[in-house]
Amino acid sequence: QDINQAAEMVMSLSTEADRNESIQSLMYTWIMHDIDGAIDFLENMEDGNSKNDIVGSSIWLLSRQDPYKALEYVNASMTGRAKDDATRDVFRQMAEKDPKKAAAMLADLPYGRVYTSSISNVADSWGQKDPRAALDWAHSMEDSKEKKDALQSIFNGFVEHKTDEAKAYLLQLEDDSQRQQLASSISNKLAQEDPSAAIAWSQTLNDETLSEHAYDSALNSWIGQNPAAAIDYLTSNNDVDYIHQHASSIAWQWARKDLNGAGAWAEQLEDGDAQKSAVRSVSSEWLDHDTEAASIWISELEAGDARDQAIRNLVDKVKDADATSAFIWAATMDDEKMRKMNTKSVIQQLKHTDAAQARELIGSSDLAESEKTQLLKLVK
């Protein structure tokens, strides 16, 4: 059946909804068999919401069939955010088909979100197909965040598909920052398969700083997979410094997998600063997941800085919905400065909605008379 005749028949349908649905179905066949005719049809459609919807759904098909013709159409016929979104889709397809050519065409893009996302797409695709050529391209870029991100994407693809070759390439790199990026990528990949092997590999690196980066990456990956096993390793190797320095991150990752396990680990930490950081991370994650259960856990913590940190998270979480509970919790803080700051914050918020309730809370609290007096001044 002649596609042009089918298009004429579709356009004669009585309702806009029927026309749009039929055109969108027709465009797939049209683009596959006559992309130039399909583009002409799009160009000649009457401007409006219907055209915008049909063009939006057709760009992906055009890009799959011929991204270069699709880009010509986008540049000639589209504007604003719709053009940005379409250009990003086209470059994604270009990068898959011919990342080298797509990289060369990046120079025609204005700097902005489309440019940065397109660099990322080129780096991802090229890094999987030909990582060494992709690295040559990335190294030629001027120093920038985009260059660093592109290198990271390429390193990740390199390591994923050619791990041993990536290890050899690491020894050839001279830039310290790039060496650290690649070492971290390699270590992370190895750790996904065997964390102990990744740590052992990190310790074979002659450069101390590089070895530390690889070691940290391996441990971070291990903690993400199995925090309890990673902590057992650190403890058995007497690496308490790592635990103390990364307590917040460890607790957060652990809490995402096992709130009770993370909470129990945080409670038993002996280092005050580490415990405070860990409890803060666990309480934040727990409060997002189950406020009531988190409140019970917080209530059972020993009084001190760590508990105060958890209470601060709790106050911030509930004060909009339940100012009474927030104030009662804030009033139990041990640290005078934190207690005054948090009770004041709740009362300043509550006085605008229920001044009488604010005064009642202050009067019935176990706060020192001097603190009550200061808070009551806020309500008057």
DRENMIRO-976113 format. One line per 8 residues: number of its first residue (from 0); their letters; for each residue z negated, x negated, y of C-alpha. Coordinates in steps of 0.02 Angstrom, whole numbers, plus 50000, padded with zeros to 5 digits. Layout:
N
NUM) A) Z/X/Y | ...
***
This chain:
380
0) QDINQAAE) 50000/50000/50000 | 50045/49935/50173 | 49884/49881/50261 | 49949/49927/50434 | 49988/50104/50376 | 49814/50114/50299 | 49739/50059/50465 | 49836/50193/50559
8) MVMSLSTE) 49775/50324/50436 | 49596/50264/50453 | 49604/50270/50643 | 49660/50451/50635 | 49500/50506/50548 | 49407/50635/50651 | 49233/50560/50663 | 49182/50389/50727
16) ADRNESIQ) 49064/50361/50581 | 49204/50392/50454 | 49323/50278/50550 | 49198/50136/50560 | 49149/50146/50377 | 49331/50151/50321 | 49384/50009/50437 | 49244/49898/50374
24) SLMYTWIM) 49300/49929/50195 | 49481/49896/50242 | 49443/49732/50333 | 49394/49642/50173 | 49564/49669/50095 | 49655/49639/50259 | 49570/49473/50294 | 49598/49413/50116
32) HDIDGAID) 49786/49451/50120 | 49837/49441/50303 | 49707/49358/50413 | 49823/49350/50564 | 49857/49536/50553 | 49672/49572/50536 | 49633/49468/50691 | 49770/49557/50789
40) FLENMEDG) 49695/49724/50740 | 49522/49669/50799 | 49592/49605/50963 | 49681/49769/50999 | 49534/49883/50960 | 49461/49977/51107 | 49304/49895/51175 | 49142/49982/51131
48) NSKNDIVG) 49003/49993/51004 | 49121/50031/50861 | 49221/49873/50893 | 49062/49770/50911 | 48998/49832/50743 | 49163/49802/50653 | 49188/49629/50730 | 49009/49582/50686
56) SSIWLLSR) 49034/49628/50504 | 49205/49545/50497 | 49159/49373/50567 | 49078/49317/50405 | 49234/49369/50307 | 49349/49282/50431 | 49242/49125/50422 | 49247/49122/50233
64) QDPYKALE) 49435/49140/50231 | 49480/49023/50375 | 49338/48963/50487 | 49457/48878/50609 | 49554/49037/50646 | 49390/49129/50654 | 49327/49007/50786 | 49487/49029/50888
72) YVNASMTG) 49459/49216/50886 | 49275/49200/50933 | 49313/49084/51080 | 49455/49193/51143 | 49380/49365/51121 | 49190/49360/51121 | 49054/49326/51250 | 48866/49314/51267
80) RAKDDATR) 48743/49321/51123 | 48872/49400/51008 | 48981/49247/51033 | 48834/49131/50999 | 48789/49220/50838 | 48970/49222/50780 | 48996/49038/50823 | 48841/48991/50723
88) DVFRQMAE) 48907/49088/50572 | 49078/49006/50587 | 49007/48831/50596 | 48901/48866/50444 | 49059/48903/50346 | 49149/48753/50422 | 49008/48640/50369 | 49022/48702/50190
96) KDPKKAAA) 49210/48678/50183 | 49231/48515/50278 | 49072/48445/50356 | 49162/48293/50426 | 49283/48401/50525 | 49143/48518/50577 | 49044/48369/50642 | 49192/48314/50748
104) MLADLPYG) 49206/48489/50822 | 49023/48493/50874 | 49071/48399/51031 | 49159/48556/51094 | 48999/48658/51089 | 48886/48672/51242 | 48709/48610/51215 | 48597/48752/51160
112) RVYTSSIS) 48534/48844/51008 | 48707/48861/50930 | 48735/48673/50948 | 48567/48627/50871 | 48582/48749/50725 | 48760/48691/50692 | 48704/48510/50684 | 48576/48563/50555
120) NVADSWGQ) 48709/48654/50452 | 48825/48503/50456 | 48684/48386/50406 | 48629/48498/50262 | 48803/48519/50191 | 48865/48341/50218 | 48702/48268/50154 | 48730/48353/49987
128) KDPRAALD) 48915/48310/49973 | 48921/48131/50038 | 48752/48072/50103 | 48808/47897/50152 | 48951/47963/50259 | 48833/48092/50333 | 48707/47956/50374 | 48842/47854/50461
136) WAHSMEDS) 48879/48006/50568 | 48696/48039/50607 | 48664/47856/50651 | 48805/47867/50779 | 48715/48005/50874 | 48614/47966/51028 | 48426/47962/51001 | 48362/48140/51012
144) KEKKDALQ) 48265/48271/50918 | 48429/48333/50847 | 48466/48161/50777 | 48296/48150/50696 | 48312/48324/50622 | 48487/48287/50558 | 48429/48127/50475 | 48286/48221/50393
152) SIFNGFVE) 48405/48352/50324 | 48522/48219/50257 | 48380/48118/50183 | 48318/48274/50094 | 48490/48307/50018 | 48513/48123/49974 | 48345/48117/49886 | 48372/48282/49797
160) HKTDEAKA) 48539/48235/49721 | 48535/48044/49714 | 48354/47989/49708 | 48382/47814/49641 | 48521/47780/49766 | 48408/47842/49905 | 48274/47718/49850 | 48400/47577/49863
168) YLLQLEDD) 48459/47638/50033 | 48279/47636/50094 | 48275/47447/50074 | 48430/47429/50184 | 48363/47531/50332 | 48300/47433/50480 | 48236/47571/50595 | 48050/47597/50558
176) SQRQQLAS) 48050/47781/50601 | 48198/47817/50487 | 48122/47714/50347 | 47965/47817/50358 | 48065/47978/50357 | 48160/47928/50201 | 48008/47857/50111 | 47916/48021/50142
184) SISNKLAQ) 48064/48121/50074 | 48074/48015/49917 | 47888/48023/49888 | 47886/48212/49912 | 48028/48234/49787 | 47942/48123/49657 | 47778/48214/49683 | 47857/48381/49644
192) EDPSAAIA) 47893/48314/49470 | 47747/48195/49443 | 47620/48167/49583 | 47542/48016/49497 | 47712/47933/49481 | 47747/47967/49665 | 47584/47885/49716 | 47620/47737/49602
200) WSQTLNDE) 47792/47719/49683 | 47717/47723/49857 | 47606/47578/49810 | 47755/47470/49761 | 47820/47468/49940 | 47788/47302/50025 | 47774/47371/50201 | 47595/47435/50224
208) TLSEHAYD) 47641/47568/50351 | 47785/47628/50245 | 47674/47633/50092 | 47546/47738/50185 | 47678/47863/50239 | 47742/47881/50062 | 47564/47894/49994 | 47520/48031/50120
216) SALNSWIG) 47679/48126/50078 | 47643/48119/49892 | 47465/48179/49916 | 47517/48318/50034 | 47643/48380/49906 | 47513/48370/49768 | 47385/48465/49871 | 47515/48600/49902
224) QNPAAAID) 47545/48616/49715 | 47372/48591/49643 | 47236/48556/49771 | 47095/48543/49644 | 47187/48410/49543 | 47231/48313/49701 | 47050/48315/49758 | 46994/48256/49586
232) YLTSNNDV) 47115/48110/49601 | 47053/48064/49775 | 46871/48078/49722 | 46896/47973/49566 | 46982/47840/49671 | 46846/47844/49804 | 46972/47890/49939 | 46846/47991/50040
240) DYIHQHAS) 46927/47935/50202 | 47084/48034/50160 | 46980/48187/50119 | 46883/48177/50281 | 47037/48146/50388 | 47139/48285/50309 | 47002/48411/50270 | 47078/48546/50380
248) SIAWQWAR) 47251/48532/50302 | 47181/48523/50125 | 47073/48676/50153 | 47215/48775/50230 | 47335/48738/50087 | 47201/48772/49958 | 47152/48936/50041 | 47331/48997/50032
256) KDLNGAGA) 47320/48982/49842 | 47136/49015/49806 | 47018/49075/49942 | 46861/49066/49836 | 46902/48892/49772 | 46942/48829/49946 | 46783/48906/50014 | 46674/48827/49880
264) WAEQLEDG) 46754/48657/49911 | 46730/48669/50098 | 46546/48715/50078 | 46505/48562/49973 | 46581/48434/50091 | 46447/48316/50151 | 46534/48246/50304 | 46492/48359/50451
272) DAQKSAVR) 46658/48347/50544 | 46759/48367/50383 | 46658/48518/50330 | 46676/48596/50502 | 46865/48574/50498 | 46879/48639/50320 | 46771/48792/50350 | 46870/48833/50506
280) SVSSEWLD) 47033/48828/50408 | 46968/48929/50261 | 46888/49061/50372 | 47047/49081/50474 | 47153/49107/50319 | 47024/49220/50237 | 47004/49329/50392 | 47192/49356/50397
288) HDTEAASI) 47190/49408/50214 | 47029/49511/50199 | 46912/49524/50348 | 46771/49607/50251 | 46769/49479/50110 | 46781/49338/50236 | 46632/49409/50331 | 46528/49410/50173
296) WISELEAG) 46573/49228/50139 | 46532/49177/50318 | 46365/49267/50310 | 46316/49160/50160 | 46357/48994/50242 | 46214/48881/50292 | 46172/48886/50476 | 46254/48747/50575
304) DARDQAIR) 46414/48689/50657 | 46527/48738/50514 | 46460/48916/50509 | 46476/48928/50698 | 46660/48880/50685 | 46687/49018/50557 | 46595/49144/50665 | 46704/49098/50813
312) NLVDKVKD) 46857/49139/50708 | 46778/49302/50654 | 46734/49352/50833 | 46912/49317/50891 | 46979/49419/50746 | 46876/49577/50767 | 46824/49589/50950 | 46973/49696/51003
320) ADATSAFI) 46944/49824/50866 | 46754/49811/50846 | 46667/49733/50995 | 46496/49784/50929 | 46515/49682/50769 | 46592/49539/50866 | 46442/49530/50983 | 46315/49540/50842
328) WAATMDDE) 46403/49398/50753 | 46419/49293/50910 | 46234/49312/50945 | 46193/49228/50778 | 46277/49063/50823 | 46162/48912/50817 | 46248/48809/50950 | 46187/48870/51119
336) KMRKMNTK) 46347/48829/51212 | 46458/48916/51085 | 46341/49064/51074 | 46340/49090/51262 | 46529/49069/51274 | 46567/49195/51136 | 46439/49327/51183 | 46501/49317/51362
344) SVIQQLKH) 46682/49337/51304 | 46640/49496/51207 | 46536/49573/51347 | 46669/49537/51478 | 46794/49631/51371 | 46678/49774/51323 | 46615/49811/51501 | 46787/49878/51549
352) TDAAQARE) 46787/50008/51411 | 46603/50048/51381 | 46479/49969/51502 | 46335/50071/51431 | 46370/50006/51256 | 46378/49829/51323 | 46206/49846/51404 | 46134/49923/51245
360) LIGSSDLA) 46200/49780/51138 | 46126/49650/51253 | 45957/49736/51263 | 45939/49763/51075 | 45993/49586/51028 | 45879/49444/50976 | 45945/49332/51113 | 45825/49240/51227
368) ESEKTQLL) 45777/49337/51383 | 45866/49210/51493 | 46029/49238/51397 | 46009/49426/51406 | 45983/49416/51593 | 46142/49316/51618 | 46243/49437/51512 | 46174/49591/51599
376) KLVK) 46232/49520/51766 | 46409/49529/51698 | 46396/49717/51669 | 46321/49765/51838
***
